[in-house]
């Protein structure tokens, strides 16, 4: 399995949940021989089939916080990751690791939790090692209660991070020091601010403060003002262009539903 990023949904927020103008399925990471599904929102299982990805190969499940566009399909993804549930005596075949917040754990049935090898209640600052991948929780400021986390994947050859949903804050850039690839949830374009999220103009100085500069930035999780029912047009291309012009990042990609990217192409 070559290391790969698969976008199962480049949309976020209630308008994309409702319309699926942009899908809300989260994304797959295939890294170091491990398939992880991160933030499987509504329709994730449908998008896996649409984009010809195999949920049975998923063994690491990550949900960063308890908002519907991030956790809705987690039970379906857990169940669909196995060919058989149990033996003839109803002893369940344990498979997979779930990393998520205590709040999300409480939203998943015991029936589905019982299918997993391990449930890791995770938060910013925590570290978990899985098959030669070091997983680190990063700080977010997003929810007034039961805050979630972003995440860093450290491998021998490279490191990749996912911001999850967050507004900008003083130490935002510092925690991504040394990262090669950043997946950034960017809800709104230009200076169109949104409490608890980031817009393009807000994030630019923080991106330029990451040292050394990122090899690649993937922007995703676009809201309806970026592209959708409430936007005059698709602003994603113009935001990619702005980020190319105003940051020191080598490669910037605007996510699209179904996009598949080889990780090695993001490192050069």
N, C-alpha and C positions, 0 to 999 in steps of 0.2 A: 504494500500500500504506500504510494507516494504521498508525502505530506501535502495536504490540500485544504482549502477553504471553500465551502459551498454555502451560498446565500439562499436560504429557504424562505426568506421574507425580508424585504428591505423597508417595510413600513412599520410604524408604531403609532399607538394612540387609538382612541375610540373610533375615529372616522375611518381609519384603515381596518380596524376590527370589523366594523359594520359593512363597509363597501368592498373590502379586499381589492381596492384600487391598487395598492401595493400589499403584497402578502405579509403575514405576520407570523411566519413559521420559525423565526430565529435563524440559526446557522449550524452547520456541521464543521467540526475541525477533525481532520484526519492527520494525526501527528504521532510520530514514533510508533506506528503500528496500532494506535488506539483511535477509535472513532468516538468522538464526543458530540453530544447534541446540547447546544447552549440556548437557553431561553425559548423553548418551544411554545409559542403563543398559538392562538386559534388558527386551525388549518394546517398545523405542522405536519400531521400524518398524511394529509392530502398532498402537500407539496413534496414530501419524500417520494411518493409514488409518481407524481407529475414529472419530477426531475430525475427519475430512475435511480434513486438512492435506496440502499437496503437498510431498513431499521434494525434488522437482526444483527447487524455488525456493531451497533451502538452498545458500548459498555460503560460509558461515563456520561452521567446526566447532570447538567448544571442549570439551576434556575436562580437568577441573581436577586430577585425580589418578588413580592406577592402582588404584582399587578398583572391583570389578565393577559395583556399582550406579551407577557414573559413566562407565565406558568400554565396557561389554560390546558394545553395538550400533554402535560407531563405524564399523566397516568396512562394515556393512550400510547405514548412513546415507550414507557417502561414495559407495558404489556406486549407491545408489538416487537420488542427486541428479542423475543424468544420464540422458538418453534414449538416447544412444549412447555406447559405450565408446571406439571407435576407428574409423579409416577402414579402407578395404579392404586397406591395407598394414600394418594393425595399429599405426599410429601413434596413441597414446592422446590423446584430447581432454582437455586439462588443464583442470580446473575446481576452484575453491575453495581456501580457505586453512584450514589446520589449526593451531590454537594449543593446545599441550599440553606436558606434561613429557617429558623425554628417555626416561623409563621407559615411558610410554605409547607413544611412537614405536616403541620396541623390541617392543611387543606387537602392532603392526599389520604385516601382510604387505607386502613390497615391491610386490606386485601392486596393493594399494590405495593405498599411498603414491605410486605412479607416476601415479595418476589426478589428483593434486592439483597446482595451480599452485605452491603453496609450503607447506612445513612449517616452522612457527615453534616452536622449542624455547623455551618460555616459563617464567618464574618470577616470584615476588614481586619487585616493584621494576622489572620490565621495562615498557616502553611500546611499543605497536605502533599505527600509524595505518593505518586502512582506510576509504576512501571517506568522509572527513570525520567518522569516528568515532575518537576516541582511546581506546585500550584499555590499561588499566593493571593490572598484577598486584598484588594485595594479599597481605599476610602471613596465613598460617594456622599453627596448631599442631595437627596432626592425626596425621601419620604419622611414626613414628620413623626411617624411611628414605625417601629420595627424596620429600621434602615437596612438596606441591602448591601451589596458589595460589587466592585469591579473585580477583574481577575487577571493575573499574569501567569503565563505558562513558560517556564524556563526549561529549555532542553540543552543538550550538550552543544549543539551547533548554532542555536539562535534562541531568541525569546520573543514572545508574542503576547500582547495585552488587549483586553477588551474593557472599555470604560463602563459599560452598562449605562443606565440613565443617571445623569448627574448634572448639577450646575457646576460652574467653575469655582475654584476656591484657591487659597494661597499655595497650598502644597500639591496642587494637581500635577504640575509638571515634574516636580521632584520625584514623585513615586514611580514615574515612568522612565527615569534615568537608566540608560543602558538597554532600553527596549529596541528591537529591530523593526517590529511591525505593530502598529496600533490600529485596532478596530474601534472607531469612535461613533457613538450614538449622537447624531446631529439632527435635532428635531426641526429647527427652523432656519431660514436663510438670512443672510445679511445681518441687520440689526434688529430683527423681529424677536424680541426677547420673550421668554416664557419661564416663569418661576419654576425652579426645580429641574430645568433642562438647560441645554446650551444652544446658542445660535452661532453662526459663523464668525461674526465680528468679535464676539466675546472670546472665542476659543483661540483665535490667531496668536495673540501674544503668549499664551500658555504653550501652544505648540512650538513656538520659536524658542521657548525656554528649556525644552527638553534637550539634555546633553548626554551623549553626542546626538546629533540630529537623527531622526527616524529614517530608516531605509524606505519604508512605505507606510502610507496612511490609507485606510479604507473607511469611508464615511457611509453610514447606514442608519436604519431605524428612523426614517424620515416621517415627519408629521404631515398633516393635511395642508399646512401652509407652505411646505416645501414642495409637495406635489400631491394633488388630490382634490377633493371636493371644495376646499376653501382657497385654493391657490389659483392665480390667474394663468399660470403656466407651470411647467416642470422646471423648478429652479436648480435642480441638482447639477446640470452641466455648468451653469454659471458659478456655482459655489466651488466646484472642482477647479475651475479656471482661477477664481479669486484666491483659493488656497495655494495653487501653483505659483501665483504671482507674489503672494505676500508671506509665504513661509519658506523655510530652508529644507523642506522635505523633498527627497529625490523623486518619489512616485506617489501620486494621489489618485485614488480610484473611487468613483461613485458607485455604490452597490446597485445592482439590479436583481430582481427576482430570478433565481436559477443560475446566477453567475457562479462559475467554478474557476478557481485560481490555484495554480501550482505555487506552493510556498516558496520554492527555490527562485521563482521569477520575481518575488517580492524582496529578495535579499540582495540582489545585484544593484 
